Amino acid sequence: MKNFISKLIILPLIVFSSCVFAEKIIINRQPVTLQQQGEIYVVPQDYKVAQDYQYVTINGKQRACFLDKRPDFVNLDVVSINVQTATGVAAATWNCYSLDPTYFEIIQTK
């Protein structure tokens, strides 16, 4: 019984500590401003799509966007938008999250 109670106490502590010490996403680039054209947002012609995330400004608000929905960001405000990254390419859905300092760290670049 004593062993069971100690395991019952330790398990939540382990789960909690892994959540607290999760790594932040470091944002170290300038945001790109997306222009809305009807139902689709368009990137500037010289924009190169990053592999990990997109750092964008949508309607004056900066966000981090991903192709997939991120379950670790379930508590954040998310906006799903259709983005065309090149002329003639079909639009993709980006899931864009608010930049909560719990999950993101912005490092200023020039």
C-alpha positions in Angstrom: 0.0 0.0 0.0 2.8 2.4 0.9 4.5 1.6 -2.4 1.3 2.3 -4.3 0.8 5.7 -2.6 4.4 6.8 -3.3 4.0 5.8 -7.0 0.7 7.7 -7.1 2.4 10.8 -5.8 5.5 10.6 -8.0 3.7 10.0 -11.3 2.0 13.4 -11.5 5.2 15.1 -10.6 7.1 13.4 -13.4 4.3 14.3 -15.9 4.2 17.9 -14.7 8.0 18.4 -14.8 8.2 17.2 -18.4 5.6 19.8 -19.4 7.3 22.6 -17.5 10.7 22.0 -19.1 9.6 21.5 -22.6 11.8 23.3 -25.1 10.6 26.6 -26.5 10.5 27.3 -30.2 13.2 29.9 -30.9 12.1 32.4 -33.6 15.2 34.0 -35.1 13.9 35.5 -38.3 11.9 38.5 -39.4 8.2 38.0 -39.9 6.8 38.0 -43.4 3.6 39.9 -44.0 0.9 37.9 -45.7 -1.5 39.7 -48.1 -5.1 38.6 -48.2 -6.6 38.1 -51.6 -10.1 36.9 -51.1 -10.1 33.6 -49.2 -6.3 33.1 -49.8 -3.3 34.7 -48.3 -0.2 35.3 -50.5 3.4 35.5 -49.5 5.8 38.0 -51.2 7.4 36.7 -54.4 10.9 36.5 -52.9 9.8 34.5 -49.8 11.4 31.2 -49.2 9.3 28.7 -47.2 11.1 27.4 -44.1 11.0 23.7 -43.2 10.1 24.0 -39.6 7.7 26.9 -39.1 6.6 30.2 -40.8 6.9 33.4 -38.9 4.2 35.7 -40.3 2.2 38.9 -39.8 -1.5 38.4 -40.4 -3.8 41.4 -40.1 -1.1 43.2 -38.0 -0.6 40.3 -35.6 2.6 38.2 -35.5 2.1 34.4 -35.4 4.0 31.1 -35.9 2.4 28.9 -38.5 2.7 25.2 -39.1 1.3 22.8 -41.7 0.0 20.4 -39.0 -2.1 21.2 -36.0 0.1 21.1 -32.9 -1.4 19.3 -29.9 1.1 20.9 -27.6 -0.4 24.4 -28.5 -4.0 23.4 -27.7 -4.3 26.3 -25.2 -3.2 28.9 -27.8 -5.3 31.0 -30.1 -5.1 29.4 -33.6 -6.1 30.7 -36.9 -6.2 28.3 -39.9 -5.6 30.1 -43.2 -5.1 29.1 -46.8 -1.7 30.3 -48.2 -0.4 30.3 -51.7 3.4 30.3 -51.6 4.1 30.6 -55.4 2.2 31.5 -58.5 0.4 28.4 -60.0 0.9 26.4 -56.8 -2.2 25.2 -54.9 -2.9 26.8 -51.6 -1.9 24.9 -48.4 -3.6 25.3 -45.0 -1.4 26.9 -42.4 -2.3 26.7 -38.7 -1.0 29.9 -37.2 -0.6 30.2 -33.4 -0.4 33.3 -31.2 3.1 33.9 -29.8 2.8 32.9 -26.2 6.1 33.3 -24.4 5.5 30.0 -22.6 6.0 28.2 -26.0 8.0 30.7 -28.1 11.1 32.9 -27.7 11.8 35.6 -30.2 15.4 36.5 -30.8 15.7 39.9 -32.6 17.6 39.7 -35.9 18.6 42.5 -38.3 
